[in-house]
């Protein structure tokens, strides 16, 4: 589980990751950006993969399987990583 960033990168995040665009149906991995205060999803979702359902404001709605139940989270793009 992610706990800390390196000393030189603390409090910083990439603008490229912050403004990245996704289409509905894309597969993404949830990767918590530690430079942001509140990610908007529980810690146990770190590293999970899901599909983008749509967009809600600046965030994307992602459907993730939590064991046998499907759950939806609205997550900002800085916490997402596209999977081929």
N, CA and C atoms as a LAMMPS dump frame, in Angstrom:
ITEM: TIMESTEP
0
ITEM: NUMBER OF ATOMS
252
ITEM: BOX BOUNDS ff ff ff
-5.0000000000000000e+02 5.0000000000000000e+02
-5.0000000000000000e+02 5.0000000000000000e+02
-5.0000000000000000e+02 5.0000000000000000e+02
ITEM: ATOMS id mol type element x y z
1 1 1 N 0.841 -1.174 0
2 1 2 C 0 0 0
3 1 3 C 0.887 1.239 0
4 2 1 N 0.453 2.229 -0.733
5 2 2 C 1.209 3.468 -0.812
6 2 3 C 1.078 4.251 0.482
7 3 1 N 2.195 4.692 1.019
8 3 2 C 2.151 5.472 2.254
9 3 3 C 2.836 6.813 2.117
10 4 1 N 3.961 6.86 1.41
11 4 2 C 4.719 8.104 1.311
12 4 3 C 5.268 8.31 -0.086
13 5 1 N 5.547 9.583 -0.366
14 5 2 C 6.257 9.929 -1.588
15 5 3 C 7.705 10.22 -1.228
16 6 1 N 8.546 10.251 -2.228
17 6 2 C 9.924 10.642 -1.983
18 6 3 C 9.981 12.099 -1.551
19 7 1 N 11.038 12.462 -0.892
20 7 2 C 11.152 13.79 -0.296
21 7 3 C 11.016 14.905 -1.328
22 8 1 N 11.624 14.765 -2.485
23 8 2 C 11.593 15.831 -3.503
24 8 3 C 10.255 15.942 -4.215
25 9 1 N 9.446 14.905 -4.155
26 9 2 C 8.17 14.928 -4.875
27 9 3 C 6.972 15.152 -3.966
28 10 1 N 7.18 15.392 -2.691
29 10 2 C 6.061 15.588 -1.768
30 10 3 C 5.313 16.879 -2.085
31 11 1 N 3.983 16.777 -2.091
32 11 2 C 3.145 17.935 -2.346
33 11 3 C 3.031 18.298 -3.808
34 12 1 N 3.716 17.56 -4.678
35 12 2 C 3.684 17.865 -6.115
36 12 3 C 2.947 16.76 -6.852
37 13 1 N 2.326 17.131 -7.965
38 13 2 C 1.697 16.142 -8.827
39 13 3 C 1.839 16.609 -10.265
40 14 1 N 1.67 15.683 -11.18
41 14 2 C 1.869 15.962 -12.595
42 14 3 C 0.614 16.596 -13.195
43 15 1 N 0.78 17.717 -13.885
44 15 2 C -0.339 18.344 -14.574
45 15 3 C -0.856 17.461 -15.706
46 16 1 N 0.03 16.677 -16.303
47 16 2 C -0.382 15.767 -17.366
48 16 3 C -1.381 14.755 -16.829
49 17 1 N -1.119 14.209 -15.655
50 17 2 C -2.053 13.253 -15.046
51 17 3 C -3.319 13.94 -14.558
52 18 1 N -3.206 15.175 -14.129
53 18 2 C -4.36 15.903 -13.596
54 18 3 C -5.381 16.218 -14.685
55 19 1 N -4.914 16.515 -15.904
56 19 2 C -5.797 16.912 -16.997
57 19 3 C -5.985 15.817 -18.046
58 20 1 N -5.664 14.561 -17.738
59 20 2 C -5.808 13.512 -18.739
60 20 3 C -7.281 13.22 -19.015
61 21 1 N -7.571 12.806 -20.243
62 21 2 C -8.939 12.561 -20.693
63 21 3 C -9.141 11.066 -20.913
64 22 1 N -10.357 10.602 -20.611
65 22 2 C -10.733 9.214 -20.825
66 22 3 C -12.067 9.169 -21.55
67 23 1 N -12.316 8.065 -22.243
68 23 2 C -13.605 7.826 -22.888
69 23 3 C -14.371 6.791 -22.08
70 24 1 N -15.682 6.791 -22.227
71 24 2 C -16.456 5.778 -21.517
72 24 3 C -16.153 4.416 -22.13
73 25 1 N -15.992 3.425 -21.267
74 25 2 C -15.624 2.083 -21.703
75 25 3 C -14.143 1.788 -21.561
76 26 1 N -13.32 2.803 -21.271
77 26 2 C -11.886 2.583 -21.073
78 26 3 C -11.639 1.828 -19.774
79 27 1 N -10.635 0.958 -19.787
80 27 2 C -10.218 0.266 -18.572
81 27 3 C -9.157 1.097 -17.877
82 28 1 N -9.322 1.298 -16.58
83 28 2 C -8.385 2.106 -15.812
84 28 3 C -8.036 1.399 -14.507
85 29 1 N -6.869 1.727 -13.981
86 29 2 C -6.453 1.266 -12.661
87 29 3 C -6.554 2.441 -11.704
88 30 1 N -6.954 2.169 -10.482
89 30 2 C -7.059 3.21 -9.46
90 30 3 C -5.734 3.262 -8.714
91 31 1 N -5.021 4.377 -8.876
92 31 2 C -3.719 4.569 -8.236
93 31 3 C -3.783 5.876 -7.464
94 32 1 N -3.685 5.789 -6.159
95 32 2 C -3.839 6.97 -5.309
96 32 3 C -2.653 7.915 -5.454
97 33 1 N -2.947 9.185 -5.757
98 33 2 C -1.909 10.219 -5.826
99 33 3 C -1.77 10.795 -4.433
100 34 1 N -0.605 10.622 -3.836
101 34 2 C -0.401 11.012 -2.451
102 34 3 C -0.247 12.515 -2.268
103 35 1 N -0.066 13.266 -3.35
104 35 2 C 0.05 14.718 -3.255
105 35 3 C -1.294 15.403 -3.082
106 36 1 N -2.391 14.691 -3.27
107 36 2 C -3.736 15.232 -3.105
108 36 3 C -4.271 14.863 -1.732
109 37 1 N -5.104 15.728 -1.165
110 37 2 C -5.571 15.547 0.204
111 37 3 C -6.519 14.362 0.351
112 38 1 N -7.653 14.387 -0.349
113 38 2 C -8.617 13.298 -0.207
114 38 3 C -8.892 12.698 -1.583
115 39 1 N -8.633 11.416 -1.753
116 39 2 C -8.782 10.809 -3.071
117 39 3 C -10.223 10.568 -3.499
118 40 1 N -11.152 10.385 -2.552
119 40 2 C -12.546 10.159 -2.921
120 40 3 C -12.912 8.695 -3.058
121 41 1 N -12.067 7.802 -2.591
122 41 2 C -12.372 6.382 -2.603
123 41 3 C -11.661 5.724 -1.425
124 42 1 N -12.145 4.57 -0.951
125 42 2 C -11.52 3.909 0.195
126 42 3 C -10.139 3.357 -0.13
127 43 1 N -9.325 3.181 0.89
128 43 2 C -7.955 2.706 0.695
129 43 3 C -7.896 1.318 0.087
130 44 1 N -8.9 0.492 0.351
131 44 2 C -8.857 -0.871 -0.168
132 44 3 C -9.073 -0.935 -1.685
133 45 1 N -9.486 0.161 -2.297
134 45 2 C -9.658 0.202 -3.749
135 45 3 C -8.348 0.519 -4.48
136 46 1 N -7.29 0.832 -3.747
137 46 2 C -5.98 1.119 -4.341
138 46 3 C -5.513 -0.096 -5.144
139 47 1 N -5.195 0.134 -6.415
140 47 2 C -4.687 -0.928 -7.275
141 47 3 C -5.748 -1.705 -8.017
142 48 1 N -7.013 -1.482 -7.738
143 48 2 C -8.088 -2.202 -8.431
144 48 3 C -8.279 -1.634 -9.827
145 49 1 N -8.858 -2.431 -10.688
146 49 2 C -9.143 -1.985 -12.05
147 49 3 C -10.647 -1.954 -12.262
148 50 1 N -11.061 -1.095 -13.174
149 50 2 C -12.48 -0.978 -13.482
150 50 3 C -12.679 -0.297 -14.823
151 51 1 N -13.942 -0.095 -15.169
152 51 2 C -14.293 0.55 -16.432
153 51 3 C -14.953 1.885 -16.158
154 52 1 N -14.7 2.825 -17.056
155 52 2 C -15.299 4.154 -16.942
156 52 3 C -16.721 4.1 -17.496
157 53 1 N -17.668 4.524 -16.681
158 53 2 C -19.078 4.542 -17.057
159 53 3 C -19.451 5.881 -17.676
160 54 1 N -18.966 6.973 -17.066
161 54 2 C -19.306 8.306 -17.552
162 54 3 C -18.508 9.356 -16.806
163 55 1 N -18.971 10.592 -16.898
164 55 2 C -18.273 11.704 -16.266
165 55 3 C -19.238 12.465 -15.372
166 56 1 N -18.747 12.894 -14.203
167 56 2 C -19.543 13.688 -13.27
168 56 3 C -18.705 14.895 -12.881
169 57 1 N -18.945 16.022 -13.518
170 57 2 C -18.132 17.212 -13.293
171 57 3 C -16.734 16.98 -13.84
172 58 1 N -15.718 17.202 -12.997
173 58 2 C -14.331 16.963 -13.412
174 58 3 C -13.897 15.535 -13.126
175 59 1 N -14.76 14.745 -12.477
176 59 2 C -14.422 13.373 -12.1
177 59 3 C -15.025 12.378 -13.082
178 60 1 N -14.503 11.161 -13.036
179 60 2 C -15.025 10.072 -13.855
180 60 3 C -15.689 9.049 -12.952
181 61 1 N -16.806 8.512 -13.405
182 61 2 C -17.515 7.474 -12.661
183 61 3 C -16.964 6.131 -13.12
184 62 1 N -16.45 5.361 -12.155
185 62 2 C -15.799 4.096 -12.459
186 62 3 C -16.535 2.978 -11.759
187 63 1 N -16.77 1.883 -12.493
188 63 2 C -17.411 0.711 -11.913
189 63 3 C -16.339 -0.329 -11.617
190 64 1 N -16.279 -0.737 -10.348
191 64 2 C -15.248 -1.657 -9.872
192 64 3 C -15.927 -2.836 -9.202
193 65 1 N -15.409 -4.041 -9.415
194 65 2 C -15.91 -5.213 -8.704
195 65 3 C -15.258 -5.275 -7.338
196 66 1 N -16.083 -5.245 -6.297
197 66 2 C -15.605 -5.445 -4.928
198 66 3 C -16.062 -6.845 -4.541
199 67 1 N -15.22 -7.827 -4.851
200 67 2 C -15.547 -9.242 -4.724
201 67 3 C -16.721 -9.552 -5.64
202 68 1 N -17.909 -9.794 -5.148
203 68 2 C -19.029 -10.156 -6.02
204 68 3 C -19.976 -8.993 -6.299
205 69 1 N -19.718 -7.854 -5.703
206 69 2 C -20.624 -6.718 -5.853
207 69 3 C -19.966 -5.62 -6.679
208 70 1 N -20.718 -5.033 -7.603
209 70 2 C -20.198 -3.931 -8.404
210 70 3 C -20.461 -2.628 -7.677
211 71 1 N -19.435 -1.802 -7.592
212 71 2 C -19.556 -0.505 -6.927
213 71 3 C -19.104 0.587 -7.869
214 72 1 N -19.656 1.781 -7.689
215 72 2 C -19.311 2.926 -8.529
216 72 3 C -18.708 4.016 -7.666
217 73 1 N -17.634 4.604 -8.184
218 73 2 C -16.956 5.692 -7.498
219 73 3 C -16.734 6.826 -8.483
220 74 1 N -16.857 8.064 -8
221 74 2 C -16.509 9.241 -8.796
222 74 3 C -15.103 9.652 -8.378
223 75 1 N -14.14 9.47 -9.286
224 75 2 C -12.729 9.67 -8.971
225 75 3 C -12.127 10.671 -9.948
226 76 1 N -11.312 11.574 -9.423
227 76 2 C -10.637 12.553 -10.275
228 76 3 C -9.556 11.866 -11.119
229 77 1 N -9.276 12.408 -12.309
230 77 2 C -8.348 11.735 -13.225
231 77 3 C -6.911 11.625 -12.725
232 78 1 N -6.508 12.419 -11.731
233 78 2 C -5.143 12.334 -11.221
234 78 3 C -4.915 10.992 -10.521
235 79 1 N -5.995 10.327 -10.086
236 79 2 C -5.897 9.047 -9.39
237 79 3 C -6.104 7.862 -10.323
238 80 1 N -6.16 8.089 -11.627
239 80 2 C -6.431 7.021 -12.575
240 80 3 C -5.269 6.8 -13.526
241 81 1 N -5.112 5.57 -13.965
242 81 2 C -4.072 5.201 -14.909
243 81 3 C -4.705 4.308 -15.973
244 82 1 N -4.539 4.679 -17.235
245 82 2 C -5.189 3.945 -18.317
246 82 3 C -4.486 2.607 -18.56
247 83 1 N -5.296 1.584 -18.797
248 83 2 C -4.779 0.259 -19.115
249 83 3 C -5.112 -0.014 -20.573
250 84 1 N -4.196 -0.617 -21.275
251 84 2 C -4.44 -0.892 -22.697
252 84 3 C -5.553 -1.81 -22.874
